[in-house]
Amino acid sequence: MQDYRMWVGGDWCDAAGGATFASANPYTGENWARFPRADAQDVDRAVEAAHLAFTEGDWPNWTASARGAALTRLAGLITEEAERLAEIEVRDNGKLMAEMGNQCRYMANWYAYYGGLADKVEGHVPPIDKPGVVNMVHYEPLGVCALITPWNSPLLLLAWKLAPALAAGNTVVIKPSEYTSASTLELMVLVEKAGIPPGVVNVVTGFGAEAGMPLVTHPLVRKIAFTGGESAGQAINEAAARDFKKVTLELGGKSPNIVFDDADLDAAVPGAVSGIFAASGQTCVAGSRLLLQESIYDDFLARLVGMAKAARLGDPMAPETNISPVATRAQHEKVLSYIETARAEGARCVLGGKAARPEGSGGHFVEPTIFVDVRNDMRIAQEEVFGPVLSVMRFRDEDEAVAIANDVLYGLAAGVWTRDLTRALRMSRRLQAGTVWVNTYRSTSYTTPFGGWKRSGLGRENGSEAIKEYLQPKSVWLAEPVAVANPFIRR
């Protein structure tokens, strides 16, 4: 067992009450690390440290360029340590080393991008309709921001929040998932090496009710950025609204992946496989609803089943492994329950549909599963499973594809496969989703905004838009000293 400590005010510390909890390796099923179990008292200590760093000391006196330079240094340190960080994430959440290695190397770009953007946030001087008056608009940081991250891509999704928050001049308290806290704490070593002052970044570890909600409701927290489940996001949004706090929420998805009969099937079939079975379906943008035009339905389905059937389940550290375990026991049980519900509602399973236990594993695997004869009103087609389970549906034409695709509570992402550029543009306008991919799937970048419509969330992460989520505008009026004719009338 490896013992970790929380990072508060530039020091490593235990929970005030001394409580701890363990994290299990999803592949072996064995506990491998132990963390402090924070409560409201620990959260208060971390928020106070962040508030002190925001109001006193070095950080509030740093220029935007100095903040940017620190983020650039952090990007370099992450690049140097990417493989080690990825190995820790694999041990913590069970995802493929091939994927987590790419993520950890790529996430350095977020810190470099926002490092460069830090001193590019410009105010403006709007033209004013009043003589003798000048108005200036500039942007200021919010204060203490709570960053609450999930277990599926801990460090990457933290970068989406932490990099713009720091570039904007805020201080933060991070609450990682109780299932995947190790890599976030390891990152704090690099944060310190990058020269970011004590108290600017803090980490508390623990559970949602004991640490997460006290963080959300703390009176000194001005902003919450959360990625996770819809029910938790709803509770956070309701709690934040009571104190008029800003929120960014990236929640669930039930994304349609739509294949037209003019698509390049050699690209679309692996695109559909990647959309749902990569990361064992444990991604909010999973293309869990595959919509196939009638004329290619049988051919596409045969190719799809053949490719998915060949996927290898096993050790996520092994380069030949394609399907990794489901990250937690609770999630494993949830995925299996959805499979049984789909059968009960009349969907027909043509591949998988069972738990699996590769030799040497702890048994948190689910076979790649494909259901056909799916109606769009079935739970399997409406609710986020967050596992390697695909619902396949037919459509006749564009209108029916759009009707099926949009008939869901979520609107995070969508995929379209077609050679017809006009159709691609038309579909991108009609689909109710924050991201639409055409002839690709699961592409993201630090340069472009990401977020959801409908119940998939609020606000945007990534791109230049994201830094505005961590800033507030201030309007400053400068008037020439002139005699006021009537002080009781607004100028």
C-alpha positions as CSV (number, residue, x, y, z in Angstrom):
1,M,0.0,0.0,0.0
2,Q,1.2,3.4,-0.9
3,D,0.2,6.2,1.4
4,Y,-0.7,9.6,0.0
5,R,-1.3,12.9,1.8
6,M,-3.4,15.9,0.8
7,W,-1.8,19.1,-0.6
8,V,-3.0,22.2,1.3
9,G,-1.3,25.6,1.6
10,G,1.9,24.3,0.1
11,D,2.2,21.4,2.6
12,W,1.4,17.7,2.6
13,C,-1.1,16.8,5.3
14,D,-3.5,14.2,6.6
15,A,-7.2,14.6,7.3
16,A,-7.8,16.4,10.6
17,G,-9.8,13.4,11.9
18,G,-7.1,10.9,10.7
19,A,-9.6,8.9,8.6
20,T,-8.4,7.2,5.4
21,F,-9.7,5.2,2.5
22,A,-8.2,2.8,0.0
23,S,-8.1,2.8,-3.8
24,A,-8.2,-0.5,-5.8
25,N,-6.5,-1.4,-9.0
26,P,-9.4,-2.2,-11.4
27,Y,-7.4,-4.9,-13.2
28,T,-6.2,-6.9,-10.2
29,G,-9.0,-5.9,-7.8
30,E,-6.5,-5.3,-5.0
31,N,-6.1,-2.2,-3.0
32,W,-2.9,-0.4,-3.8
33,A,-3.0,3.1,-2.3
34,R,-4.4,4.9,0.7
35,F,-5.7,8.5,1.0
36,P,-6.8,10.9,3.7
37,R,-10.6,11.0,4.0
38,A,-11.4,14.7,4.1
39,D,-14.4,16.2,5.7
40,A,-15.8,19.7,6.0
41,Q,-13.0,20.8,8.4
42,D,-10.4,19.8,5.9
43,V,-12.2,21.5,3.1
44,D,-12.4,24.7,5.2
45,R,-8.7,24.6,5.7
46,A,-8.0,24.2,2.0
47,V,-10.4,26.9,1.0
48,E,-9.0,29.3,3.6
49,A,-5.5,28.6,2.2
50,A,-6.7,29.3,-1.4
51,H,-8.4,32.5,-0.3
52,L,-5.3,33.7,1.6
53,A,-3.2,33.0,-1.5
54,F,-5.7,34.9,-3.7
55,T,-5.8,38.0,-1.4
56,E,-2.3,38.2,0.0
57,G,1.2,37.1,-0.8
58,D,2.8,36.7,-4.2
59,W,0.1,35.4,-6.4
60,P,-2.2,38.5,-6.6
61,N,0.9,40.6,-7.5
62,W,2.0,38.4,-10.3
63,T,1.5,39.8,-13.8
64,A,-0.4,37.8,-16.3
65,S,2.9,37.1,-18.1
66,A,4.3,35.7,-14.9
67,R,1.4,33.4,-14.5
68,G,1.8,32.3,-18.1
69,A,5.4,31.5,-17.6
70,A,4.6,29.3,-14.6
71,L,2.1,27.4,-16.7
72,T,4.6,27.0,-19.5
73,R,7.1,25.6,-17.0
74,L,4.5,23.2,-15.7
75,A,3.8,22.0,-19.3
76,G,7.5,21.1,-19.6
77,L,7.5,19.2,-16.4
78,I,4.4,17.2,-17.3
79,T,6.0,16.3,-20.6
80,E,9.1,15.0,-18.8
81,E,6.9,12.9,-16.3
82,A,4.1,11.9,-18.7
83,E,4.9,8.1,-18.8
84,R,5.1,7.9,-15.0
85,L,1.8,9.8,-14.6
86,A,0.2,7.6,-17.1
87,E,1.3,4.4,-15.3
88,I,-0.3,5.8,-12.1
89,E,-3.5,6.5,-13.9
90,V,-3.7,3.0,-15.3
91,R,-3.2,1.6,-11.9
92,D,-5.9,3.8,-10.5
93,N,-8.6,3.6,-13.2
94,G,-7.7,0.6,-15.3
95,K,-7.7,2.3,-18.7
96,L,-5.2,1.3,-21.4
97,M,-1.6,2.4,-21.0
98,A,-1.7,3.2,-24.7
99,E,-4.5,5.7,-24.2
100,M,-3.4,7.2,-20.9
101,G,0.1,7.6,-22.2
102,N,-1.2,9.6,-25.1
103,Q,-3.5,11.6,-22.8
104,C,-0.7,12.5,-20.3
105,R,1.6,13.6,-23.1
106,Y,-1.1,15.6,-24.8
107,M,-2.4,17.3,-21.7
108,A,0.8,19.3,-21.4
109,N,-0.5,21.3,-24.3
110,W,-3.4,22.7,-22.2
111,Y,-0.9,24.3,-19.8
112,A,1.3,25.6,-22.6
113,Y,-1.8,27.0,-24.5
114,Y,-3.2,28.8,-21.5
115,G,0.3,29.8,-20.5
116,G,0.4,31.7,-23.8
117,L,-3.1,33.0,-23.4
118,A,-2.7,34.4,-19.9
119,D,-1.5,37.8,-21.1
120,K,-3.7,37.9,-24.2
121,V,-7.0,38.6,-22.3
122,E,-7.7,42.1,-23.4
123,G,-10.2,44.6,-22.1
124,H,-11.6,47.3,-24.3
125,V,-12.7,50.9,-24.3
126,P,-16.2,51.1,-25.7
127,P,-17.5,54.3,-27.3
128,I,-19.6,56.2,-24.9
129,D,-22.6,58.5,-25.7
130,K,-21.7,60.9,-22.8
131,P,-19.3,63.8,-23.2
132,G,-16.3,64.0,-20.9
133,V,-16.5,60.4,-19.8
134,V,-14.3,57.4,-20.7
135,N,-15.3,53.8,-19.9
136,M,-12.9,50.9,-19.6
137,V,-13.9,47.3,-19.4
138,H,-11.4,44.8,-18.1
139,Y,-11.5,41.2,-16.7
140,E,-10.6,40.1,-13.2
141,P,-10.3,36.6,-11.6
142,L,-13.2,35.3,-9.6
143,G,-11.4,34.1,-6.5
144,V,-11.4,30.6,-5.1
145,C,-12.5,28.0,-7.7
146,A,-13.6,24.4,-6.8
147,L,-12.5,21.9,-9.4
148,I,-14.2,18.5,-9.1
149,T,-12.9,15.8,-11.5
150,P,-14.1,12.3,-12.5
151,W,-12.4,8.9,-12.5
152,N,-12.3,8.2,-16.2
153,S,-9.6,10.7,-17.4
154,P,-8.4,12.4,-14.1
155,L,-5.4,14.5,-15.2
156,L,-6.7,15.4,-18.7
157,L,-10.0,16.6,-17.4
158,L,-8.3,18.4,-14.6
159,A,-6.1,20.2,-17.1
160,W,-9.3,21.5,-18.9
161,K,-10.1,23.3,-15.6
162,L,-6.9,24.0,-13.8
163,A,-5.0,25.6,-16.8
164,P,-7.6,28.3,-17.6
165,A,-8.4,28.9,-13.9
166,L,-4.7,29.7,-13.1
167,A,-4.1,31.6,-16.3
168,A,-7.0,33.9,-15.3
169,G,-5.4,34.5,-11.8
170,N,-7.7,32.4,-9.6
171,T,-6.7,30.0,-6.8
172,V,-8.2,26.5,-6.7
173,V,-9.2,23.6,-4.5
174,I,-9.3,20.3,-6.3
175,K,-11.4,17.4,-5.2
176,P,-10.5,14.4,-7.4
177,S,-12.7,11.3,-7.6
178,E,-12.3,9.0,-4.6
179,Y,-11.5,6.3,-7.1
180,T,-8.6,8.1,-8.8
181,S,-6.8,10.5,-6.5
182,A,-3.2,9.4,-6.9
183,S,-2.3,11.1,-10.2
184,T,-3.7,14.5,-9.1
185,L,-1.6,14.4,-5.9
186,E,1.5,13.4,-8.0
187,L,0.8,16.4,-10.2
188,M,1.2,18.7,-7.1
189,V,4.9,17.8,-7.0
190,L,5.2,19.3,-10.5
191,V,3.0,22.3,-9.6
192,E,5.4,23.1,-6.8
193,K,8.5,22.6,-9.0
194,A,6.9,25.0,-11.6
195,G,7.1,27.8,-8.9
196,I,3.4,28.3,-8.4
197,P,3.1,29.9,-4.9
198,P,1.8,27.9,-1.9
199,G,-2.0,27.9,-1.5
200,V,-2.7,28.7,-5.1
201,V,-3.4,25.0,-5.8
202,N,-4.8,22.7,-3.1
203,V,-6.1,19.1,-3.2
204,V,-8.5,17.5,-0.8
205,T,-9.3,13.8,-1.2
206,G,-12.5,12.1,-0.1
207,F,-16.1,11.4,-1.0
208,G,-18.8,13.6,-2.5
209,A,-21.0,14.0,0.6
210,E,-18.2,14.5,3.0
211,A,-15.8,16.7,1.0
212,G,-17.3,17.5,-2.4
213,M,-20.5,19.2,-1.2
214,P,-18.9,21.2,1.6
215,L,-16.5,22.5,-1.0
216,V,-19.4,23.5,-3.3
217,T,-21.3,25.2,-0.5
218,H,-18.3,26.9,1.1
219,P,-19.0,30.7,1.3
220,L,-15.5,31.6,0.0
221,V,-15.8,29.5,-3.2
222,R,-17.0,31.6,-6.1
223,K,-16.9,29.1,-9.0
224,I,-17.4,25.3,-9.4
225,A,-16.2,23.4,-12.4
226,F,-17.4,19.8,-12.4
227,T,-17.2,16.8,-14.7
228,G,-19.2,13.8,-13.8
229,G,-22.7,12.2,-13.6
230,E,-25.9,14.1,-14.3
231,S,-27.4,13.6,-10.8
232,A,-24.3,14.9,-9.0
233,G,-24.2,17.8,-11.5
234,Q,-27.8,18.7,-10.8
235,A,-27.1,18.7,-7.0
236,I,-24.1,20.9,-7.5
237,N,-25.9,23.3,-9.7
238,E,-28.8,23.6,-7.2
239,A,-26.4,24.2,-4.3
240,A,-24.3,26.7,-6.2
241,A,-27.5,28.6,-7.3
242,R,-28.3,29.4,-3.7
243,D,-25.2,31.6,-3.5
244,F,-25.2,32.7,-7.2
245,K,-21.9,31.0,-7.8
246,K,-20.7,30.4,-11.4
247,V,-20.6,26.9,-12.6
248,T,-19.2,24.9,-15.5
249,L,-20.8,21.4,-15.7
250,E,-19.8,18.7,-18.2
251,L,-22.3,15.9,-17.5
252,G,-23.7,12.9,-19.3
253,G,-24.1,12.0,-22.9
254,K,-26.0,9.6,-25.2
255,S,-24.3,10.5,-28.4
256,P,-25.6,9.4,-31.8
257,N,-23.1,8.1,-34.4
258,I,-24.9,8.4,-37.7
259,V,-23.7,6.5,-40.8
260,F,-25.2,7.3,-44.2
261,D,-25.1,4.9,-47.2
262,D,-22.5,7.1,-49.0
263,A,-20.0,6.9,-46.2
264,D,-16.6,5.3,-46.5
265,L,-17.3,2.2,-44.6
266,D,-13.6,1.3,-44.2
267,A,-13.4,4.5,-42.1
268,A,-16.8,4.4,-40.5
269,V,-16.7,0.9,-39.1
270,P,-13.5,1.5,-37.0
271,G,-15.0,4.9,-36.2
272,A,-18.0,3.3,-34.7
273,V,-15.8,0.8,-32.8
274,S,-13.7,3.6,-31.4
275,G,-16.7,5.6,-30.5
276,I,-18.1,3.0,-28.1
277,F,-15.5,0.4,-27.2
278,A,-12.4,2.6,-26.8
279,A,-11.9,3.3,-23.1
280,S,-14.4,0.5,-22.5
281,G,-17.2,3.0,-23.2
282,Q,-16.2,5.0,-20.1
283,T,-16.4,8.4,-21.7
284,C,-19.2,11.0,-21.8
285,V,-18.9,11.3,-25.6
286,A,-19.2,7.6,-26.2
287,G,-21.1,7.0,-29.5
288,S,-23.4,4.6,-27.7
289,R,-26.3,5.0,-30.2
290,L,-25.3,3.8,-33.7
291,L,-27.7,4.9,-36.4
292,L,-27.3,3.1,-39.7
293,Q,-29.1,3.9,-43.0
294,E,-31.2,0.9,-44.1
295,S,-29.4,0.1,-47.3
296,I,-26.1,-0.5,-45.5
297,Y,-27.4,-1.9,-42.2
298,D,-26.7,-5.6,-42.7
299,D,-23.3,-5.1,-44.3
300,F,-22.2,-2.6,-41.7
301,L,-23.4,-4.6,-38.8
302,A,-21.5,-7.7,-40.0
303,R,-18.3,-5.7,-40.3
304,L,-18.9,-4.1,-36.9
305,V,-19.5,-7.4,-35.1
306,G,-16.4,-8.9,-36.7
307,M,-14.1,-6.1,-35.7
308,A,-15.5,-5.9,-32.1
309,K,-15.3,-9.6,-31.7
310,A,-11.6,-9.5,-32.4
311,A,-10.9,-7.0,-29.6
312,R,-8.6,-8.4,-26.9
313,L,-9.5,-8.1,-23.2
314,G,-6.6,-8.1,-20.7
315,D,-4.0,-6.3,-18.8
316,P,-4.3,-2.6,-19.6
317,M,-0.5,-2.2,-19.3
318,A,0.0,-4.7,-22.2
319,P,0.3,-3.1,-25.6
320,E,-1.8,-5.9,-27.3
321,T,-4.8,-5.2,-25.0
322,N,-7.8,-3.5,-26.6
323,I,-10.5,-3.6,-23.9
324,S,-9.6,-2.7,-20.3
325,P,-11.7,-3.3,-17.2
326,V,-14.5,-1.1,-16.0
327,A,-13.0,1.2,-13.5
328,T,-15.1,0.4,-10.4
329,R,-17.1,-2.5,-9.0
330,A,-20.2,-0.3,-8.7
331,Q,-19.9,0.7,-12.4
332,H,-19.3,-2.9,-13.4
333,E,-22.6,-3.9,-11.7
334,K,-24.4,-0.9,-13.3
335,V,-23.3,-1.8,-16.8
336,L,-24.4,-5.5,-16.4
337,S,-27.8,-4.3,-15.0
338,Y,-28.3,-2.2,-18.2
339,I,-27.6,-5.2,-20.3
340,E,-30.2,-7.2,-18.5
341,T,-32.7,-4.3,-18.8
342,A,-32.1,-4.1,-22.5
343,R,-32.9,-7.8,-22.9
344,A,-36.0,-7.4,-20.8
345,E,-37.2,-4.5,-23.0
346,G,-36.8,-6.6,-26.2
347,A,-33.4,-5.6,-27.6
348,R,-31.5,-8.5,-29.1
349,C,-27.9,-9.0,-28.2
350,V,-25.7,-10.0,-31.2
351,L,-22.3,-9.8,-29.4
352,G,-21.1,-10.0,-25.8
353,G,-23.6,-9.3,-23.1
354,K,-21.7,-10.9,-20.3
355,A,-19.1,-10.2,-17.6
356,A,-15.6,-11.5,-18.4
357,R,-12.6,-12.4,-16.3
358,P,-9.3,-12.6,-18.2
359,E,-6.7,-14.7,-16.5
360,G,-5.0,-12.8,-13.7
361,S,-7.6,-10.1,-13.5
362,G,-10.0,-9.1,-10.7
363,G,-13.0,-9.6,-12.9
364,H,-14.2,-6.0,-13.6
365,F,-14.6,-6.7,-17.3
366,V,-17.6,-6.5,-19.6
367,E,-17.5,-8.0,-23.0
368,P,-17.9,-5.6,-26.0
369,T,-21.7,-5.7,-26.3
370,I,-23.9,-4.9,-29.3
371,F,-27.7,-4.7,-29.2
372,V,-30.0,-4.6,-32.3
373,D,-33.7,-4.3,-32.6
374,V,-33.4,-1.3,-30.3
375,R,-36.2,1.3,-30.1
376,N,-35.3,4.8,-29.2
377,D,-37.7,4.8,-26.2
378,M,-35.8,1.9,-24.5
379,R,-33.6,2.8,-21.5
380,I,-30.6,1.4,-23.3
381,A,-31.1,4.1,-25.9
382,Q,-32.0,6.9,-23.6
383,E,-29.8,6.6,-20.5
384,E,-26.0,6.8,-20.2
385,V,-24.6,3.3,-19.5
386,F,-20.9,4.4,-19.4
387,G,-19.6,1.0,-20.5
388,P,-18.9,-1.0,-23.7
389,V,-22.5,-1.3,-24.7
390,L,-23.8,-0.2,-28.1
391,S,-27.4,0.3,-29.3
392,V,-27.9,-0.1,-33.1
393,M,-30.9,1.5,-34.9
394,R,-32.0,1.9,-38.5
395,F,-33.1,5.0,-40.3
396,R,-34.5,5.8,-43.7
397,D,-33.4,9.3,-44.5
398,E,-31.9,12.5,-43.0
399,D,-35.1,13.6,-41.3
400,E,-35.6,10.3,-39.5
401,A,-31.9,10.2,-38.5
402,V,-32.2,13.7,-37.0
403,A,-35.4,12.9,-35.2
404,I,-33.9,9.8,-33.6
405,A,-30.6,11.6,-32.8
406,N,-32.3,14.6,-31.1
407,D,-34.9,12.6,-29.2
408,V,-32.9,12.3,-26.0
409,L,-32.3,14.5,-23.0
410,Y,-28.6,14.9,-23.7
411,G,-26.7,16.9,-26.2
412,L,-23.0,16.5,-25.7
413,A,-21.7,15.1,-29.0
414,A,-22.7,13.5,-32.3
415,G,-21.0,11.8,-35.3
416,V,-21.8,11.9,-39.0
417,W,-20.3,9.7,-41.6
418,T,-20.9,10.8,-45.2
419,R,-19.0,11.8,-48.4
420,D,-21.5,14.5,-49.1
421,L,-20.2,17.9,-47.8
422,T,-23.6,19.6,-48.2
423,R,-25.2,16.9,-46.1
424,A,-22.5,17.1,-43.5
425,L,-23.0,20.8,-43.1
426,R,-26.8,20.4,-43.0
427,M,-26.6,17.7,-40.4
428,S,-24.1,19.7,-38.2
429,R,-26.7,22.5,-38.1
430,R,-29.7,20.2,-37.3
431,L,-28.1,18.0,-34.6
432,Q,-28.6,19.2,-31.0
433,A,-25.1,18.7,-29.7
434,G,-22.2,20.9,-28.5
435,T,-19.7,19.0,-30.7
436,V,-20.4,17.4,-34.1
437,W,-17.7,15.2,-35.7
438,V,-17.8,14.5,-39.4
439,N,-15.9,11.4,-40.6
440,T,-14.1,11.2,-37.3
441,Y,-15.0,10.6,-33.7
442,R,-13.6,11.4,-30.2
443,S,-11.4,14.3,-31.4
444,T,-10.7,17.1,-28.9
445,S,-8.2,19.9,-28.6
446,Y,-7.1,22.6,-26.3
447,T,-7.8,25.1,-29.0
448,T,-11.5,24.5,-29.5
449,P,-14.5,24.8,-27.1
450,F,-16.1,21.7,-25.6
451,G,-19.4,21.3,-23.7
452,G,-23.0,20.2,-23.9
453,W,-26.5,21.2,-24.7
454,K,-29.6,20.2,-22.7
455,R,-28.8,18.0,-19.7
456,S,-25.3,17.5,-20.8
457,G,-24.1,20.6,-19.0
458,L,-23.4,24.3,-18.8
459,G,-20.6,26.4,-20.0
460,R,-17.6,25.5,-22.1
461,E,-14.1,24.1,-21.5
462,N,-11.1,24.5,-23.8
463,G,-10.2,27.1,-26.3
464,S,-10.1,30.8,-25.7
465,E,-13.7,30.8,-24.6
466,A,-12.9,28.8,-21.5
467,I,-10.8,31.4,-19.8
468,K,-13.8,33.7,-19.7
469,E,-15.5,31.1,-17.5
470,Y,-12.9,32.0,-14.9
471,L,-13.1,35.8,-15.2
472,Q,-15.6,38.5,-14.5
473,P,-15.9,41.8,-16.4
474,K,-15.5,45.1,-14.6
475,S,-16.7,48.4,-16.0
476,V,-14.7,51.5,-14.9
477,W,-16.0,55.0,-15.6
478,L,-13.6,58.0,-15.7
479,A,-15.2,61.4,-15.8
480,E,-13.7,64.9,-16.3
481,P,-14.3,67.1,-13.2
482,V,-17.2,69.2,-14.3
483,A,-20.0,70.9,-12.5
484,V,-23.1,68.8,-12.2
485,A,-26.2,70.7,-13.0
486,N,-28.6,68.5,-11.0
487,P,-27.1,65.8,-8.8
488,F,-30.5,64.1,-8.4
489,I,-30.6,63.1,-12.0
490,R,-28.6,60.3,-13.5
491,R,-26.0,61.6,-16.0
